[in-house]
């Protein structure tokens, strides 16, 4: 074990099965949809009112604005209606309920946390700091989503989480988001698509265009081509797939942070949004933007994606391009280095690599900087979130996998100006799974997606065995001293 004094705080985030959202529950076959509709439409007005009086009192206490959600689900069924008679609001609500179901977001686990400074420091108190913690919530079918918690670190280092709401709300999905034409074109090029065909779609579009604009352009290409070949149809499909993988979400700012949930939307995310690594990025001109890398999973393949937000109310979910988009665990540095963005990654599922780029959306040419070294990390190493800038260098919290696939948390120190240079590295784990921390969905695992520093203390949230999350702290000065002294001994 490390000689460093690690303090595990008396604070655990446990999964709560009572936190549920309403999801559309629509059978795959039109015959089954028609059967359910037929039985519901056959009810008298009195029967509709009676059934609705049973449903609403039972479920409205579990959801915010349940009636508006049921009406949205009804709208999804409208194309299947086989009647033109005017339907009452009560009947629409009941039909919406017939095609709805609850999903317990975190019934299996709430884990792999990251932590960043809150954009609103109101209420932090003297010497304190507000923070936002993101967490990976997993429910039935192992579908993962992103949840949030907010809290305060007091001047003395004590941490208090804000009360967790009973309610969870999915955001509004902005149905007609805007895209940047040049960036969209570069991504199509990186996908290896035939440029004359994509140029026919993008050519008529403005430098900033909407999803509706793109749909009209795609249909115009189909119409004007005459004979649409399979190759052209495949290209047009990829163009629209790229658009659907880049979307916007908006929460009401009145929602508590714990009431906001980012649930899978795009086809690439049908089986989950995994391991968001949030970072507070400060650009050269002082502008602040929060980014997060995450892994989109559709049940067959993974795709690294990017989130961008200024306020944790309005989010843009973005694809990335480049030859280095492989594997999991990408983590963006909190500022540019030498005018370029920097990213940690693990393309080979074994080592930690570094990439530099002129854009946060395009990544290639990774270079290995950290390989497995000690026995506790001899299977593979990876990052535990974005590097933290200190006067001694870039502090990188790492994870290592060793015998029996036991995961431990370590640390390394990189040069500030040239992060390919490793200044120091822990010989022993900073945190190892102990006692009950070893028990869970995936045993013998401690893991983090991002830490922060407050008053010269490293605040390190971490997951235990893919079930719950805890927070630990350690003196930043002591940690840097061990990292630098260790480097001196090996010199």
N, C-alpha and C positions, 0 to 999 in steps of 0.2 A: 504493500500500500504506500501511497505518497506520504512524505513527511509533512506536507503542507496541511494546515489546519482547515479542514472543510467543515462548514457548519450547515447541517441539514435543517431547514426551517420547519417549524411545526405547522405546515400548510400543505394540504394535499387536494388536488382537483380530481374528484371521482366522477365516473359516468353516472348520469341521472336518466333513467328510462322514461321519466315523466315528461321530459322535454321533447315535444313532438311537433312535426309540421304536417300540414295537409298536402298530399300529393294526388295528382290525377291517377285514377286506377281504371284504365280503359282496356278491355279485352282486345286481344290481337286480331280477332276475326270479326268482320262486319255482321255476320250472322248472330253472334252472341250480343253485340251492341244493340242490334235491332230487337232481339228478344227482350232485353232489359228495358229498352225504351217502350216496347209494345205493352209490357205488363204495367209500366208506370203510367203511360198515357191512358190506359183503360180505367184508372182510378177515378172515382167521382171527386168533386171539389171537397166534399166533407171528408172523404178518405185521405185526400192529399193533406188537408189541414190537420187531421188527427195524427198521421205519420210524422208530419213536420214538427208537431208539438212534442213528439217522442224524441226526435233526433236533436233538435236545437238545444234544449235544456241539458241533454247529456253531454254535448260536445262543445258548446259555446264557451264554457269556462276554461277550456283547454287551449283556446286559440284567440288571437286578436282579430277582430273583424271577420268572423267566420262566414257571415252571409256574403260578403264581397268575394271571398275565396270560392265559395260554392258556385256563385254566379260565373266566375271566371272558368271554372271547370265545366259548367253547363255550356259555355260558348265553345269549348273544344268539341262538344258533341253535336252542335248545330248542323254541321255538314251531313250528319247521319239521320237527321229528322226526316220522317216521311209524311209529315202533315204540315199544312200551311195555316192551320187555325192558330189564332193568337193564344199564347200560353200565359197564364197568370204568373206573377212573381213567385207565388208559393210553389207552383208546379216546377218552375225553373230551379228553385232552390232544392226541391226534392230530387229532381233529375241530377243536379250537381252532386248531391250527396250519394246517389247511386253509383256515381263514377269517381268517388273520392275514397281515400284511405289515409290513416295516420301512419307516419314513419317516425320511429324513435331514433333520432340522429346519433346519439351517443350511448345506446343501450349496450354495445359491446366494449367500447373504449373511448377515452379522450386523452390523447397523448401527443408526443412529438411537438412540444411547445417552442415558440420563438417569442422574443420580447423586444419591444422598441419604445423609445420615448413617445409619449402621447402628444399629438399635435396641439392639444388644449391643456395647458398647465394650470387651469383654474382649480383652486382647492388643494394645490400641492402642499401648501404650508411652508414655513421658513425652513430652508435647507432640504426640503422634500422634492420629490419628482413623481409626476404621474406617468403611468406606462400603459401600453396595450399588449396583451399576450394573445397570440394566435395559437390555436390548437387543432389537431386533426381529430375529428369526431367520426366514429365508425359505428354503424348500426347493422340491421339485418342485411344479409347478403354481402357483408363486408364492404358496403358502399361508404366511401369517405367524403367528408365535406370539411369546410373551414369554419370554426367557431371562434369567438373572441371573448376575452375577459378584460376588464380594466381594473386598475388598482393604484396604490400609492406606496412609494418607498419613503419612509420617514428619514429625517436627518440621522437618526441613530441606526439606520439599516433595517429596522423592522418593516415588514410588508403586510399590507392589508388589501385584500381583494374587495372590490365593490360587490354588494349583494347580487346574486345571480337570479335573474328573472325566471319566473315559471314559464314565460312565453318565449317562443322563437319565431322569427319572421323571415321568410325568404324575401329577397329584394325584388324590385321591379326590373324585369329584363327589358332594356331599351330595344324596341323592335326594329328601329331603323338607325343603327349607329353609323357614324362617319368613319371613313378610311382615308389615309394619305396615299395618293396615287403612286408616287415614286417608291415609297416603302412597300406598298402592296406589289408593285411590279418586281421589285428586287426579290421578294419572297417567292413569287412565282418562278423567277429565274433560278433561284436556289433549289427549287423543287424539280428542276430539270424539265420544265414544260416547254413545249414548242413556242418560241416567241412570236412568229407570225400569227398564230391562232390567238394567243393571249393579247397581242397588240390590237387585234380586231375588236376585242372586248373593251380594253382600257382606252383605246384611242379617243373615242367620243366623250369620255368622262372628264369632268373637271379635276383640278388638282386635289380637291377635297370632295369626295362623293359619298353618297349614302348606300345602304344595302338595297333600297328600292331602285336607285340609279343603276346599280350593278345588275339587278335582275332584269331591268328593261334592256340593258345593253346585251346581256346574254341571249334574251329572247330575240332581239333584233339580228344577232349573228345567226341564230338558228333559222330565222325566217329568210334572211337575205342569202344564205348559203345555198338554199335549194336542197341539195342532197347532203344530208348530215351523216358523215362517216362515223364509224365507231371511235376512231381516233379523236375526231373533233368533239364528240359527245363526252369522251373521257376527259378531255382538257376542260370543257365547260363545267363538268362535274367537280374537277379539282379546284377550279376558280371559285365556285360557290362553297366548296368545303372550306377553303381558306377563309372566306368571309365569315362563315358560320363559326369558325374557331376563334375569331376575334369579335368580342361582344362587350357590351357595357351593362353594368348593374348599378342600381341606385336604391339606397335605403333612405327612409325618412330620418332626418337628423334628430327627431324626437325619440327615436328608439334608443334604449339603453344598449351599450356595447354588447352585453351578453345576449341581447335579443336578435342580433344580426347573424345570419347564417349564409354562407356561400355554398350552395348545393350544385352538383353537376348540371350543366346546361347543354354544352356542345356534344356532338357525337363522340368526340375523343375522350369525354369524361364520364361516359355512362356507368363505369364501375368505380369512379372515384376521383377526387381531387386530393392528392397526397402531399404531405410534408412541406407546407409552405414555409419558406425561409424569408421572413420580412427583414428589411433594412431601411434605416432612415438615411437617404442619400442626399448629400449636400453638393450641388454643382459648383463649378468654379466661380460663378457669379453670385453665389450665396443662396440660390433658389433651392428649396427643400421639396423632395418628392419621396414618397415611400414606394419601394419596389418589393416584390416577392417573387422568387422562383418557386414553381411547384411542379409536380408530376401529374399529368393527365393520364388516366388509365381507362381503356375501353374493354377490358377483359381479355385482350389479346396482345396489345402492344402499349408501350409507354411513350409519352411525348413530353419533353420539358417545355413548360410554358412560363409566361411572365405576367405578373399583376402590377398595375400602377394605380396609385391613389394619392391624393393630397390630404384627405380628411377622414378616411375610413367610412364615408357615406357613398361616394361615387367611385366605382372601380372600373377599370378597363382591363379585360382579360385578353392577352395578346400572344400570338405565336412568335417563335423565334426562328431564325434561319441560320444556315451555316453547316459545314461538314462536321462540326464537333457536337451536334445535338444528339448525344447518345448517353444512355444510362441515366441514373438519378444523381441527386446531390449537387446541383449547381448553386453557388452562393456568391452574390455580387458584393464587391467592396463598397464601402460607404462614401467614396469619393473617387474622382479620376486620379490616375497616377501618370504623370507626364502627359496630361491632356487626353488620356485614353481610359475607357472603362476597363475594369479588371474583374475577372470571375474565377472562382475556384470550381473545380469539377472533378469527375471521376469516370471518364469514358471507358476505362478498361476494367472497371469493377474491382480494382485492386489498389491503385495509387491515387494520391491527390495531385491534380494538375492545375496549371495556371493558364489563363487565356487573357489577351489584351485585344480591345476592339475600339473602333471609332463610334460604335453604336451599341446600345444595350440589347438590340434585337438581332444581332448577327455575330456568330461565334465560330472560330476555326483556329487551327494551329495550336492545339494544347501542348504544354510542356510539363513533364513530370517534375515536381519539386519535392514531394515527400513519398517515400516508399515504406512498406512495412519494415520495422526494425526490431522492436522488442517482441518477446514471445506472446505477450497479451494482445498484440496487434498483428500477428504473423500471417493471418489469413487475408486481411485487407484493412485499409485505412480509408477514412473519409472525413469530410468536415462536419461540424455541428453548428453550422450557421455562418453568417458573414463575418469576416475578420473585424477586429476592434482596433482602432488606431490608438496607440500609446506612444509616449515619448521614446520608448525603447525599441519600438517596432510594431508590426502588425501582429496582434495576438489572435491566433487561430485555435479555437476549441475544436478538437478532433474526436473521432470515435475509432476504436480499433476492435477488430474481431479476432479472437484467439481460439485456443483449444475448447472443444465442445460448443463452438459458436457463441461464446460468451462475449457480450459487448461491454466495453469500458470506455470512459471518456478521458481523453488526454488533452495536451496543449502543445503548441509550437509557436515560435516567434520568427517572423519574416522581416527582412530589411524594408524600411519605409519607402525608399526610393526605388529599390529593385527587389520586389517580393519573390523573385526566383531564388534569392539567397536566403538560406535558412540560418538564423542566428542561434536558435536554441530549440530544444525539444525535451519533453518530460520522458525520463527513463521508466517511470512507474505511472500507473493510472492516477488521474485526478479524482475520479469517482468510479467505483466498481459496484455492481449490484450486491446488496447485502440483505440478509434476512428475508422479510416479506417482499422486498423489492425484486427478488428472484422469481416470484410466482406471478403468472399472468398468462395472457393469450400466447405470447411468445416469451418463454422463460429466459432468465439470465441476461436481460438487456437493460442498459441505461442509455439514453439517447436524447439529444437536444437539437433544435433547429435554429437557435439564436439566443445570445446573451446580451447583457448591457452592463455598463459600469456606472456606479453611483458613489460619490465621495470615496474614491480610491478603493472601492469594493466591487469585485466581479459578482454580479447577480446572475446565476445560472439556473434557469428552469430546465427540468429534464423529465423524460418519460421513464416509467418503470414497467418493463416487460409488456409493452404494448397494451397497457390497460389504463393506467392513470398517470398523473403528473405531479411532480414535487418541485421545490425550489431549494437550491443550495447557494451558499456564498463563500467567498474566500478573499483574503486580502490581495488586492492587485499588486501591491509592492512586493509581498512575499512571493507571489507567483512569478513575477518578472525576475526577481532576484534568483530564484531557482533555475529559471530558464537561461538567464545570462551566465550564472556561475557554472551550470552544466556545460554550456558551450565552451567556457574557459578551460574546464578540466579536459575536454576532448581535444582542445587545440594543441 
